[in-house]
Amino acid sequence: MNRFLPILAIAATLLTLLAAWAIGDRIATSARATQGLMFPELGELANAVQAIELVQGDRTVNLERATDGTWKLTSRDGYTADLELVRGLIVGLSQLQKDQALTRKPERHGELNLTWPDPEGRARLIRLYAASEGKPFEVIIGQERLMPRSSYLRRIGDDQAWRCRGGVNGDVDFQRWIRRDLLSLPATEFLAARWLGLTVTPKPDAPSTNRRADDFTVATDASTVWTPDQAKAARGVLPEWPSRLEFDDVRAAKPDFTPAPDRTLVFTLKGAILTLEGRKEETGTWFRLAVQPTPGATAPTKDPKPGDPWVPDWNAFATKVRGWEYRMPEWRESQLERLRSDEPEPKAPPMPDLEGKDRLPPPSSSMQR
């Protein structure tokens, strides 16, 4: 009987090797299934996308591609969207890499913010519409992390949840899709500001940067009474408006818009006379911009770096703002209110954080299949 032992040993070894091979093949197959692009079909579809819809809770952002290739924010009367941001959304989706397959149980989707419909407004739905496709491309984006950047998502109609490497801007705040800085002029472009009979001009020896209230002079006429304290405050506020002229909402111009004197300011600049024509409404102060380019303008700034002052092409700028009304940020409106009172002037808020913050918890290992 001992002569059969070597044969049994060889057979056992072969069975072990076969089992190991089978297990290894399944592991390799599973690994291949969780590697590569999450949405490989978007590579060819990207250039064909004609419309985008972003939904979260009760908020919706709609973007449409115009015939000239620009993108319009249809949820804001067709205001021009930032082309690079729209491209970033499509490219970001197309470059998501599979990292880990998670749960297929619908009852656990809520732990990853992937329940849809989602009345709590934690999940975001992204729809891409292409002319060549009957059905839109739809994906639900749940939790996201910044370090390392990763996204939790699943397709509509598919219970399989995934963690992917990479991220996308699917924000439903319309402000994230447009440029809200209308002007950011260098200080030396400012020549004068006039409001309610008060005129502020720089002194001849005013520095080119870091100007203070004492670097300006004030003159008033008899149309409005200004106290010395109010006039002093105006010297420190009005000259810097063209250096940071922004808005927090936009709409197509209304035919019955009538500006009010207490919301109308005139800025004389090196390249243009800029009139801010505003009026106070229930939703805040809305204004139009009337631009009159003048000879001798400074050459437009080419490719300004983020955060740096820049000079526009004034003729192009006049065309850009024509036909639109902008809502003044509350802190700017507060400045005007306080200039006509004796209250201390509040400081301007910091520039908004356009990158967002990592506010999401780390993934749970229990979400694996």
Secondary structure as GFF3:
##gff-version 3
##sequence-region A 1 369
A	DSSP	three_ten_helix	2	4	.	.	.	ID=ss1
A	DSSP	alpha_helix	5	33	.	.	.	ID=ss2
A	DSSP	alpha_helix	42	45	.	.	.	ID=ss3
A	DSSP	three_ten_helix	46	48	.	.	.	ID=ss4
A	DSSP	beta_strand	49	56	.	.	.	ID=ss5
A	DSSP	beta_strand	59	65	.	.	.	ID=ss6
A	DSSP	beta_strand	71	73	.	.	.	ID=ss7
A	DSSP	three_ten_helix	74	76	.	.	.	ID=ss8
A	DSSP	beta_strand	79	80	.	.	.	ID=ss9
A	DSSP	alpha_helix	83	94	.	.	.	ID=ss10
A	DSSP	beta_strand	97	101	.	.	.	ID=ss11
A	DSSP	three_ten_helix	106	112	.	.	.	ID=ss12
A	DSSP	beta_strand	124	130	.	.	.	ID=ss13
A	DSSP	beta_strand	137	146	.	.	.	ID=ss14
A	DSSP	beta_strand	149	155	.	.	.	ID=ss15
A	DSSP	beta_strand	162	165	.	.	.	ID=ss16
A	DSSP	three_ten_helix	174	177	.	.	.	ID=ss17
A	DSSP	beta_strand	181	183	.	.	.	ID=ss18
A	DSSP	three_ten_helix	187	189	.	.	.	ID=ss19
A	DSSP	beta_strand	190	195	.	.	.	ID=ss20
A	DSSP	beta_strand	198	202	.	.	.	ID=ss21
A	DSSP	three_ten_helix	213	215	.	.	.	ID=ss22
A	DSSP	beta_strand	216	220	.	.	.	ID=ss23
A	DSSP	alpha_helix	228	237	.	.	.	ID=ss24
A	DSSP	three_ten_helix	238	243	.	.	.	ID=ss25
A	DSSP	beta_strand	245	246	.	.	.	ID=ss26
A	DSSP	beta_strand	249	252	.	.	.	ID=ss27
A	DSSP	three_ten_helix	261	263	.	.	.	ID=ss28
A	DSSP	beta_strand	264	269	.	.	.	ID=ss29
A	DSSP	beta_strand	272	281	.	.	.	ID=ss30
A	DSSP	beta_strand	284	293	.	.	.	ID=ss31
A	DSSP	alpha_helix	314	321	.	.	.	ID=ss32
A	DSSP	beta_strand	324	327	.	.	.	ID=ss33
A	DSSP	alpha_helix	330	339	.	.	.	ID=ss34
A	DSSP	three_ten_helix	365	367	.	.	.	ID=ss35
###
